[in-house]
């Protein structure tokens, strides 16, 4: 085992839970020249979620990591850190001083993999399509500052914004802004199933069994023109039911790389191992986990109940018992190292205290113990999630102030139920769409938020979020961002728990591993290549 630490200065975002790989033999995978990547993400097409790979629908880190390989965007996030760079575009920039007019010029000769030319009209069609379909809790909210989209000729696109939005270039780098061919994607209807086409680095073909995608093959797109260099001809992505199955596959040499989500025990084993054929790279991470509340639900409608939970939960104990050095306590929705972060929850609640929690409930006239159920997903964030919720349950119940139970659900039923408001309290994770504090706040607190939460704060939505977006220098947005975090700590519509580190591991004959994830934890399969082991 060779261990490397990748140091990226002042990271503004790095988060997909754990991306890793290791091997049990020198021979590599058994799939010819394809680099084989394993994941525990489950990709299903169901009645409630029929179009998992449609840019207008998908809003999940695992799905986005598939889509980014094939569906091209005007802008792209760089492989390390920094501002987004042109991809399908030759150039993009604000053309006014108020950050309300954004113009892009497409690369000359840009084509879809089918051979059809990519035009400004296709960009306009794709953006307006996502906004028109506007799936509840979906990604279209990222584009909600767009007023109109204008084209000039075949290659120029101009976005007129409703309000100033300094984060807009980042939003054009996300899959919801992916450019699709009108021949393949209807204007008012989602594209069901597991077909996907675009002008990105790879073409895509899924192996589907029933309503589940078992594997996917990404083949280098010879028509691609963009900002990245593709270092391989083919990558295969295979899904596994859990971390143990994925680990067994890599031990047998069936896969070259493991992606999310490895168990804490697997990471510890890799870290302490002596396998000379495996390199483990660790780097800063901004994956966050949190409890969310249906603030209209009877059990948690009173702010005092949510505040008491914030006062009781011991993040340090939770992290040390479940994740060890792989995570850190989090006291805000905005992770540490991101510009605009503040320890708002620690500033308000300090260290865990049963007495203070009891006082909050007593003053509000709440009868104890408060009975509630904590819901979590069994298969989306890794096997340690169950242990995490067992500890949260124990911390609440040991206070004598709560009578909490826990229930686990598979992601395919958990996410739809959460969006329908069927859970009073539930655990979620977040991986940023782009590396800016705005993306750790607006998706949860703005109108039409990602969670479908009934929490509605006019000051945040109408004053503070718009104020923060006017600041092109993101340090200048800190005052507004800090105010938002203080309000969240007071009202507790969401209770942050921890932020995770990030790991990448691969056989030592796989190159480009250090850049397999970018600053927003985007999986960049094009960075992977074959080298010489040793």
N, C-alpha and C positions, 0 to 999 in steps of 0.2 A: 504494500500500500504506500503510495506516495501522496503526501498531502500538500496542497498549495493554498495559499490565501490570496485572493484577489482583492486588491485595495483600489476602490474607485472613490476619488475624493468628492466629498460633499454631495453624496448621492441624493437626488430628489425623488427617487422611487425605485424600488427593486423588490418585487414581491411575488411571486408565484410560490406556493408553499414549497415543496422540496423537489428540485429537479436533480436526479442523480443517476449514476450508472456504474456498474462494475462487471467484472467477468470472471468466470471460473476456468477459462482455458485460453490458450494463446491463439486459437484458431479463429476467434471472432464468431459472428453470427453465421447461421446456416442458410442465408438467403442471398447467396451470390455476392454481387457488388453493392447491394442495397445496404445502407446503414439502418439498422432496425432499432426503433425506439419503443420502449414500453411505457404504459400509463395505466393508472387505475381509474381515470375518468371514464364514465359510462355515457355513451352517446345513443340516445333512444329517440324514436319518433313515435309519439303517442297521439291520441285524440286531442288531448289538451295542449300538446306541444308538437304539432305535426311538421314543423319546418325548422328543425334545429340548425341548419346551415344557411338560412336566408339572412343576409345582412340587416334586413328590416326587422328581424325577429330575435336573433341570437344575442344574449347579453350574459355571458358566462365565460370565465377565463379559459376553460377547457375548449369550448367551441371556438372562441376567438383565436386560440392558438392553432386551430386547424385552418380557420378562414384566412388568417394573415399570410399563409403560404401561397394562396391561390387568388384571392380577391385583392386587387391593388387599390391603393388610396393615393390621393394627390400628394399627401405628405407622409413621412414615415419617421418613427422614432429611431434614433441612432443605436448602434450596437452596444455602446457603453452608457454614456449619459449626455445630457445637453439638450438643446432645442431641437425640435423636429426639422427634418431636411426634406427637400423635394424628392418625390419618388415618381409617380406618374406625371407629376408636374416638372417642368423645366425650371420654373421659378414661381414663387408665391410671396406676397407681401401685402401689408396694409398700405393703402394708398391715400389715407387721410390721417390727420393728427389725433382723431378721436377713436381710433380702433373700431370703426363701424363699416368700413368698406375694405374687403379683402379680395385681391385679384390673383388669379393663377393662370399660367400659360403652360399648356400640355407639351410634353416632349414631341418632337417631330417623328412621324412614322410609328406612333404607338398603336399596337394591335392587341386584340383579344387573342387567346390561344387558338381560337377557331379560325383566325386570319382576318376577321372583320376589323376595320379601323376603329380606334377609340377616339371619339370626338367630344367636344365641349357639350354637345347636346346629350351625350350619354351620361356625362357627369351630372348635368342638371336633372336628367330623368332619374338617376339613381338616388340623388339627395331628396328630390321631391317625392319620390316613391316611398322612401323610409318615413318621411314626415306625414305622408297621406295615410299610410297603413297604421302607423302609430300604435303599435301593440302595447296594451296596458303593462306598466312595469318594464317596458322594453327600452332599447337603446336610443330611440328617437329623441328622448329628452336631452341627449347630448347636443342635439342640433337646434334646440328651441330658441336660440338667439337669432336664427336666420329669419329674415323678413322675406326677401325675394332672391332668386338666383337668375342671373343674366348671362347670356352668351354673346360673344362677339367673334364671328367667324367660326372656323372649325376648331381652334385651339385655345381660345380665351374664355375663362369663366370668372364672373364677378359675383361675390356674395355681398349682399346688402344686409346688414345686421340691424335688429330692432334696438339694441343697446350696445354699448362698448363691451367688447369681450376679448381681452388680451390672451385668453386661453384658446381662442378659436383655432389657431394652427395645430394645436395638439388634438383637437377634436376631429380635424380632417385627417388625422393619422389613425383613427380607430375604424374597425370594420363596418360600423353603421354608415360610414361615409365611403364604403367600398364601391368601386365603379363596376356596374353590371351591364350586360348586353340586353337591351330591350327585347331581343329575340328569345332570350332564355327566361326572363323575369317579367311577369305581367305587371301592369301598372298598379292595379288595385288588389292583387291577390298574392299571398305568400307562395313560395315554391316549396312544396311539401317534399319530404323524404331527404335523401342523402346525395342529391346531385348538386354540384357546385362548379361554376365556370367563372373565369376572370382573365385578367392580364398580368397576374402576379408571377413570381419566380417559378411556380410549379403548376402543372395540371394535377387533377385530383380524381381518384377512383376509389370508391368505398366497397368493401366486402360486407354485405349486409345479411344478417341471419334473423329472419322475422322482422321485428321492429328495432333491432339493435345493430349498430355498426361494430363489427368485430375487429376490423382493421382497415387501414387506409393506405393507399400508395400514392406518393408524391413523386412525379416525374418532372425533371427539368424542362421548363418551357422555353423552347428555342426562340420564341417571339418576344420574350420579356425584354423590356427596356426600363431601367430604373436605377435606384441608388445602390443596390446590393450586388455583390459578386456571389454567384452560386458555386459552392465548392464541391458539389457532388452531383451525380446524375439521377440518383433515386434514393428516397427514404421511405421506409415502411413504418407506420405507427400501429402498434398492437395494443389492445385493451386487455386488462386483467381484472378479475373480480376483487382482488385485494392486494395489499403490499406483499404478503407472504407468497402468493402465486407469482407475482412479478419478480420477486427475489429468486424464487426457484428457477424461473425461466432464464434469468441472467446467469445463475450458477451453472446451468447446463449449456450456456453459450448460445442460447436461442436469440438473445437480443444484445445489442451493444451499449445501450443507454437506458437508464430508468428515469422517467419523469415523475411528476406528482401522482400519488402522494406516498412517499416512503414513511414508514413508522419511525418514531424516535429511536426505537431499539436498533433498527437497521442502520440509521445514521451513526449511532454510537459504535456499532460493529465495524462499519466502514472506516470510521475515524480511528479506531484502535487497531485495525487489522494490519496484517503484514503481507498482503497480496501485492507483489511487485508489478502486477499487470493492471492495477487499477489506480487512477488518479482521482482524488477527491478535492474539489475546489469549493471553499466556502467564501461567502461574500455577504455584505449587508443585505437585509431584507426588510420589506415594508408590507408584507402580508399582515393584515389585522384580523382579529376575531372580536366579536361583540355579541351582546344580548340585545335583541330588538323587542319592542313592546307594541301591542295594539292598544294605543292609549285610550281607545273607547271601550275596551273590555272591562267588565265589572271588577275583576280581581286586581287590575293594575291601573284603573282609571284615576285613582287618587295619586297625585304627584308624590305624596308622602311615602307611599308603598315603594315606588321606584327609587326614591331618594334613600330609603332605608336599605334597599338592596345594594345601592352604591356605597353606602356606609359600611356594610357588612362584608362584602366580598374581598377576600385577601388574594390579590393578584400574585404577590410574591410566592405564596404557598402553592397556588395553582400552577404557576410556571415551573417551579422547582420540582414538584412531584410528577408532573406529566411530561414536560418538555426539556427540563434541565437548561443547559446553555444554549439550546436551540431557539429560545424565545426570550422576550423581555416584557415586564409589565407595561401596560399602556394606559395612560391617564387622559387621553383625548382621542377623538376620531382621527386626528392628524398625527401620523407617526413622528417620532423623533427623527431629526436630521432633515425633515422637510421644512422649507421656509414657511413660517407662519405657525409652527407648532407651539402649543403651550400645554402645561400640565394642569389643565383646568379642573379635572376631577380631584387630583391630589390637593390642589389649592383650596377647594371647597370642603372636601371630606377628610383629608389627612389620612392617618392610619385607620385600619378597621376598628370599629368600636360598637359593641353591643349596646352600651348605655346610650350612645348618641342615636343609634338607630331606633331604640325603644322610645326615646324622647320625641323623635320625629313622628312616629306612629301615634303616640299618646296625644300630642298636641293636635293632630288631625282627627282624633276620635276614632281611630281604626282599631277594631277588635282583633286581638291576636290569639292564636297564630293565624297568619294570613295563608289561606290555602291556594296553591297555584301549581301549574304543571310547566316544566321547562322542556321544550321540544328541541330535538337536534336531528341532524341528518347522519345516517349510519355509514354512508358510502361516498361522500363528496369531499370531505376534508381530511380523510385519513382515519385509521383505526383508533387513534388516541382520543378522538372526540368523545367517545362513551366515557372514558376515564375522566376526562375533563368535566363532564356534566355530573358525574357521580361526586366529584369533589365540590362543585358548586352547590349541589343539593345538600351535601353534608354541612358546608359552611352556613347555609341559610337555616337549616333545621337545628343545628347545634346552638343557634342563638336563642331558640325557644320562641322566636317571633314569627317563624314561617313553618308551614307544613307543605313542603315542596316535594313533588314527585317528578320523575323524568320519563320521557317517551322518545324513542328513536324511530326514524322513518327513512326509507330510501329516498334519494334526491328526486326521483321522478314523481313521487307523490308529495314530498315535503315542500318543494318550491311552489307548485300550484296551490297547495293548501295555505301556505303562508301568504301568497298574493291575494287569496280570497278572504283573508282575515280570520282563518279558522284557529289560529294559535294566539294565545294571550302573550306568551313569552317564548322566544325561540332564538336559537343560536345561529349566527351567520358569519361568513368570512368575506373579506373584500380584497381584491387585487386591483390596483388602479388602472383605469382606462388610459391615463396619462399622468406623468409625474408632477403633479401640482396639488397644493392643499385644497384648491377648489374641488378637486375630484374625490376628496375624502369627506366633503361636506354637502355640496349641492345635490349629489345623487340620493342622499338620505333626507334632505330637508327642504328641497325645492318643491314646487308644484309638480304633480305627476311623478313623484319620487319612485325610485327603484323598488322599494319595499311595499309600495302601496299603503304606506302608513297614514293614518288619519291625523297625525300631528301636524299642526298648521301654525306657523309663527310668521306673522306679517312683517315684522321687523327684519327677520332673517331673509325672507323671500324678496321683499320689495325694496329694502334699503341696503343691508349689509352684503349680500351676494353681489348685487349690481355694483356697489362701491368697490368691492375687491377686484372685480373684473375690469375696472377702468385703469388699474395700475399695471402698466407694461413692465415696470420694475417690480417683481413680486415681493420684494422686501417692503415696498411701500404699501402693499396690501395687508400687512401684518396686523394693523390696528383693527380693521374690519374682521379679519379672520379670527383674531383673539376674542373679539366680542361674540362672535358666533359660538365659539367653543365654550365661553362662559355661560351663555344661555342654555346650551345643551347640558352642561353640568348642573345647572339649576333645575331644568325641566325633566331631564333624563328620559327622552324618548328613545334613546339608545345608550347602552352602557358598554364602553370599550373595555376589553379584557387584556389582550396582549398583542404584540407584534412579533413576527417570526423572522428568523434568519433564512438564508437561502443557500442551497448546496447544489453543486453539479458534480457528477462523477461519471467517468467513462473508462473504457479500456484505454491503455496507453497508446494504442495505435489509432485512436480516434482523435483528430485534431479539431481545433476551434471550440473546444468545450467551454473555455472561459467566456466566450461570447454567445453561447447557446441561449442565454437570456439577456435581454437588454434592460435598460433602467426601469422599465415598467413590467418586467418579468414576462415579456413576450417571448415565446419560443421561436427561435430563429434557426430553423433546420438547415438553411443554406450555409450557415457558418461551419457545419460539421463536415469533416473530410477524413480521408484515410491517410495515415502516415506509416511510420516504421515503429513497431513496438520495441521496447527496451528500456 
